[in-house]
Amino acid sequence: MLTSGSLVALSDTLLTDVPAPALAPRTHSAKLWLPQRVVFTPDALDEEFGQQILARVSAQNLEVELLKSNRLTGLRDPGGDVRATYRTAKNTLAVVKAPAGALRLQPTPPSADWQLNLAEGCPAHCQYCYLAGSLSGPPVVKAFANLPQLLANTAAYEQPGRVISFEASCYTDVLGIEHLTGSLAEAVRYFGPREGAQLRFVSKYDHIGPLLGLPHHGRTRARFSLNAEPVVRRLEGGTASVEARIQALRRLALPASAGGGGYPVGVVLAPIMPIPDWQHYTELLDRLRQALDFDCDLTVEFITHRFTPGSKDVLLQWYPNTSLDLAEDGRAVKRNKFGGLKYVYQPEQMKAMKAWFYAEWQRRFPHAPVQYWT
């Protein structure tokens, strides 16, 4: 079996100045995201669900701006300062009507069959952010007021004889904005009675109260993004601690009779990095096993760190002092069918990491399937 030493020897350090292992894990919950600016377009206010979001936002005593048109303005810094634009956008919630194109769902393998975007943009500050370069314009959080239409549209993608999965977290952290939108709970209720469909979401937040007691009937899989302590502490600003996420996962997985949510659950271990002390990943898996000390429907997804030239450019503008190594030297190039490329780890490195994670996961969770490694 591969040892931690052999794994580290295969890699160059991607995270510099990693702090020494902490005496105890951090346990803090994420702060509720309360944007400094909330705007509603006229189209959004014409939707009944948009009015419900307005009521939620008002209950948080947030000042609301009603726009005169459906065009979002005032997000870019007039002097062209990218960091200032980033700060403004990250502190803005725009409630809009999703365009007609949102009804043409896009496949999203290997995570799920189709994307179901309840919103776009994320309140967290992850320095490897997968949204960088994926969404156009400033990284404002956009919540969709025509959610009932988006949910009903998924029926057209069902197929007789198989369960079709819909991923709600491609372009946002739905749990991170749930207190302002209510969109995730609405989606969970919608998918509850549907035998041919499954909703999936993943989060780095731990405010799971609104999800407990919902009639999900096992048709929503609640997943949490986890990583080694030094990665989370250095690179995932504004999110819940690893321990808070693990405890949220535990409570959602517990049966209702034990005060839990009774959900199928999942771990998304991402982005995996060959950090200097591999023991951090061993400790993470051990803590997870201690928390999930009961029978539950559990899966895992392994995602290694990768980046594109476009995302690298955006990330270095957003986080110019990042400790994340985005050097292209030493990386392998992976191309898609459209000619686009991303930088991934070298094949021998990937093989070694995959073998280690599969073995360590299956040793602790022999009945919890690995959905994919990428």
N, C-alpha and C positions, 0 to 999 in steps of 0.2 A: 504493500500500500504506500502511496505517496506520503511523505512527511511534510510538515509545514516548511521545514528548511529547504527541501527540494523545490517547493513551489516558489518560494521567495527567490531562490537562486536563478530561477528561470526568467525573472522579471527585473526591469528597472523600476525604481521607486516612482510612483505616480503622484504621491502625496508627500510634500516636503514638510519638514518641521512638525511631524506628528507628535502630539503630546504623549507623555508617558501614560500607561494604563491608569485609569482613575481607581481610587479606592472603592468607590461605590458608583453604580450607574446613576445617571440623572433620572429624575422621575417627573419632571414638570409637564403639565398639560400645555397644549398650544393656547396662546391668547386668541380670543375671538377676534377675527378680522373685522375692524370697523373702519371702512374707507373714509377718507377726508372729503371725497366728492362722490355724490350719487346722482346720476342723471337718468331720466326716462325719456324715450322718444315718443312722439304722438302715437305711432303704431303700437308701441308696447302698452300704452294706457288704454288703447281700444280693446285689449285682450282681458278677459276676466282674470286669467292667471296673473297678468301684469298688475292688476289691481290688488291681488293678494300679496304680491311681492312688495308693492307700495306700502301696504299695511304693515308688513313685517319690518321694512326699513324704518318706517315712522315709529314703530314700537321701540326701536333702538335709539330714538332721539337723534337720528341722523338728518342733516339738512338735505332736502331734495330739490333738485333743479329740473324743471320741466322744459325740455327743449322745444323750440319752435319748428324744428324740422327733424327728419330722421337721420340726419348726418351728424356724426360725432365730431366736435371741434374742441380746441383748447387743450389738446393733449401734448403737442410738440412744443418744446422750448423755443421761443422766438429767436434765440441766439444760436440755435443749432447744437446745444449741449446735450449729448446723448444720455448722459447720466441724469441730468435734470428731467429729460423726457421720460426716462425709465421710472424715476421716483414719482412723477405725476401720474403716470399710467398705472403703476402698481398701487396707488392710493385712490383709484377710481373704479367705481362699479357703474357700468352702463347697462341698463335694462332695455333690451331691444327686441324686435321681432326677427327671428331667424329668417334668412332669405329663402326663396323658393328652392334654391340649390341644396339646401339642407335636407330636403325631402328625398334627394337622390343619395342614398347611403353609400358609403365607401367601405370596401372590405378592409379588415385590420388584422390579418394573420401575423403572428400565431396567437395573439391574445384572444381574439373572438372572431366570429363570422363578419360582423358589421359594426361600424361606429354608430353610436347614438349620442350625439353631443347635446347635453343639457345646458352647456355654457362653454365659453372659450376664455382662456386666460386663467392664471392661478395667483393666489395671494402670497404664496411662499416665495422664498428667495434661495433656490437651489442653484449653486454655481455651475452645475453640469446640465442645467435645465434642458429637457428634451424638446421644449416648445420653441427654444431659440432657433430661428431660421425656418420654423414650421408655420408660424402664423405671421401674417403681414401686418405692418404698422406697429405702433407702440403697444406694449404688453398690458393693455387694459383688460379688466375682467368684464366680459359680456355675458349676462344672463338672459336666456331666451324666454320671452313672455308668452309665446305661442306653444308652450310645452304640450298641452293636450293634443294639438295637431301633430307634433313630432312623435308623440307616443303612439297615436292611432296609426300613423304611417308605417310603423314597424310591422303591422299585420301583413302588409303586402310582401314581406320578405320571409315569411314563414314557409316551411316546406313540409308536406305530409310525411310522416314516418320518421322524422328526426327533430331534435331540439336545436333551434337556432339561437346563438348567443349574441348579445348586444353589449358592447363595451361603452360605458358612460364616462370613462376617464381618459380619453385620448388627448384632450386639449384643456383639461381643467382638473382640479381636485374638488369633486362635487361635495365632499363632506366639509371641506374648508370654508365653503360659502353657504352651507345648508341653513344656517341660522338666519340668513338674509333672504333666501330664495324658497326653501321648502321643496325644491325640485326633486331631490333624491327620494324623499319620502313619497312624493306623488308617483314617481316612477316605480318604486317598490310595490306600492298598492296596485298599480296598473298591471304589473307583470304577475302578481300573485295568482290570479285564476287562470293564467294562460299555460296550458300544458305543453305547447310547442315552442316555448321561448324561455330564455334565461337572461336576466340582467346581471351585469358584472360591473363592479367599480373597485377602485383602489385609492387609498388615501394615506397621507402622512399626518393626519389630524386625529383627534381622539374624542371629539364631541359627538358621541354615539347615542345620546339620550333620545333624540327624535326617532331613532330607528327601532328602539325596543318596543315590543308589543304590536308591531305592524303585521298585517296578515300576508306575509311573504310566501308562505307555503313551500319554502325551500327553493324558490325560483329566483332568488337574488343571491349571488355569491359575493360576500364582503371580504375584500382583500386589503392587506396593509403592506405598504412599502417599508422594508426594513433594511438596515445596513449595519456595519461595524460601528462601534461608538465613535472612533476618531473621524470617520467619514461624515457621520451625521453632525457631529459637533462643529466641524470645520466648514462643511459645504451645504448644509440644509437649514438656512436661516428661517425663522418664523414658524417652524413646525413643532409638533409634539416630540418629546423625548422618545427614545427607543422603548423604554420601559412603559411609558404611557400608551404607546401604540400596541405593545404586547398585551397589556391589560385590557385595552379596548377590544382587541382580537379575541381574547379569552371570554370577555363578557358577551360578545355577539355570538360566540360559538356555544356557550353554555345553554342547556335547555331552558325553556321558559319556566319550568318547575323549579329551577335553581336560580331564578332571577335573571336569566340571560335572554338572548334574542332567538336562539335556536336556528341561527343562519348556517348554511354552508359557508366556509371561510377559506381564505387563502393567504399565502405569503408571497410577496413579490420581492425577491432579494435583488436589489438593484440600486445603483450600478456596481457590480462586483469589480473590485480593484485589487491587484496584488500588493496590498499595503505592507510595510516592513514587518509588522508583527502579525502573522497570520492567526495567532491565538485569539485575536479579537473576534474573528468569525466563529471559532470554536465556542467562545463564551456566548456569542449571540445564539447559536443553535442550542446550547445547553439551557439558556434562559427560556427559550421558546418551548423546549420540551418540558421544563418545570411548570410553565404556565398552562400548557395544554395537556394536563395529566388526566384526561378523561376522553372517552370516545367521541369523536366529532368528524364531520365531513371536511377534510383538509386537503388542499393542494398546494403546490409550490411552483413558482416560475423563476428561472434564473436568467438574469440579464446582465451581461458584461458591459463595461463602459465603452462607448464609441462616440465619435463625433464626425461631423461633415465639415468641409471648408467653410460653408456658410454659417453653420452654428458656432464654429470656433470664432469667426469674426464678430458675431453678435455677442457671444459670451464675454469676449475680452473687452468689448465696449461697455457691457453692463457691469462686469466685475474685473476691472483692470488690475487689481491686486490679488487675484485669486491664487490659491496655492495648488489648484488643480493643474496637473501637467498636461498641456494640450500639444506637446511636441509631436510632429508627424514622424520624426526619425524613430525607427524601431517598431513602428506600427505596420500592420499589413493593410492593404487596400482591398476593400470589398465593393464591387459594383453591382448596381441593380439593372433591370432589363431596359431602363430608360437611359442608361449611361451615367447616372449619378453615382457618386462614390462616398464611402465613409471609411474612417480609419478605425480599425479594430486591432485586437491583440494578435500576435503571431500564432500560426496554427499549433505549434508545439506547446505554446503557453496556454492556449485555449484548451487543448486536449488535457493537459495536466490539471488545470483548474476544474474542468468539467468532471474528471474522474474523482477528484477530491470532494467536491460538493455533492455529487451523487452518492458517494459512499457514506459521507457523514450524515447526509439527510436520511438515507434509507436505514442507517443504523439506529437513528432516533425515531423515525416515523415510517416503519416498514409498510404501513397500509395507506400512506398519503402519497398519491402519485405525483411525479414530476411532469408538469404539462409541457415544458420545453426548456431548452437551453439556447440562448442566442447571444 
